[in-house]
Amino acid sequence: MDEITVRCACGWESTGPTDDVVPITIEHGRRVHNMIATREQVLAMAVDPAGVADDGSRAGAGDPPAR
């Protein structure tokens, strides 16, 4: 994945190149949630930005498409 989107349960979101989004996401988790994530954990949460519908659902993730 060259560009990814990561969404946090709190509503925070970041989209961009993987090498930019990963450290930003790790910092968000540390600063806001007092959690330390690894690069692998962030990448496991990431989706292709084209696969994220406007309502936040993930197209192609086993759920029917957003209406």
PLY file of the C-alpha trace (Angstrom):
ply
format ascii 1.0
element vertex 67
property float x
property float y
property float z
element edge 66
property int vertex1
property int vertex2
end_header
0.00 0.00 0.00
1.51 3.28 -1.03
-1.20 5.47 0.48
-3.24 4.38 3.49
-6.01 5.60 5.76
-6.02 4.88 9.48
-9.11 5.64 11.57
-9.11 5.58 15.35
-12.16 4.61 17.37
-12.17 8.18 18.76
-12.86 9.57 15.29
-9.33 10.75 14.47
-8.18 9.89 10.96
-5.04 10.22 8.86
-4.57 9.55 5.16
-1.36 9.75 3.19
1.81 7.89 2.31
2.47 4.92 4.59
5.79 6.33 5.81
4.02 9.53 6.93
0.83 8.05 8.39
2.50 5.37 10.54
4.50 7.72 12.81
1.61 10.21 12.99
-0.70 7.38 14.10
1.79 6.10 16.67
2.10 9.64 18.08
-1.69 10.05 18.20
-2.04 6.83 20.18
0.72 7.81 22.59
-0.42 11.39 23.13
-4.20 10.97 23.19
-4.72 7.41 24.43
-1.48 6.70 26.33
-0.94 3.66 24.10
2.17 2.57 22.25
1.58 0.90 18.89
4.10 -0.77 16.64
4.39 -0.13 12.91
2.88 -3.57 12.33
-0.13 -2.77 14.52
-0.75 0.48 12.66
-0.48 -1.26 9.29
-2.97 -3.90 10.47
-5.48 -1.07 11.10
-4.82 0.62 7.78
-6.99 0.49 4.70
-6.56 1.64 1.14
-8.15 5.11 1.02
-10.13 4.06 -2.06
-11.73 1.31 0.04
-13.17 3.67 2.67
-16.68 4.97 2.04
-17.76 8.47 3.06
-19.62 7.05 6.07
-16.46 5.35 7.37
-17.41 1.82 6.41
-14.83 -0.26 4.62
-15.85 -1.43 1.19
-14.76 -4.96 0.46
-14.23 -5.86 4.11
-16.93 -8.50 4.12
-19.78 -6.06 4.61
-22.27 -4.98 1.98
-21.42 -1.68 0.28
-22.49 1.49 2.04
-25.70 3.01 0.68
0 1
1 2
2 3
3 4
4 5
5 6
6 7
7 8
8 9
9 10
10 11
11 12
12 13
13 14
14 15
15 16
16 17
17 18
18 19
19 20
20 21
21 22
22 23
23 24
24 25
25 26
26 27
27 28
28 29
29 30
30 31
31 32
32 33
33 34
34 35
35 36
36 37
37 38
38 39
39 40
40 41
41 42
42 43
43 44
44 45
45 46
46 47
47 48
48 49
49 50
50 51
51 52
52 53
53 54
54 55
55 56
56 57
57 58
58 59
59 60
60 61
61 62
62 63
63 64
64 65
65 66
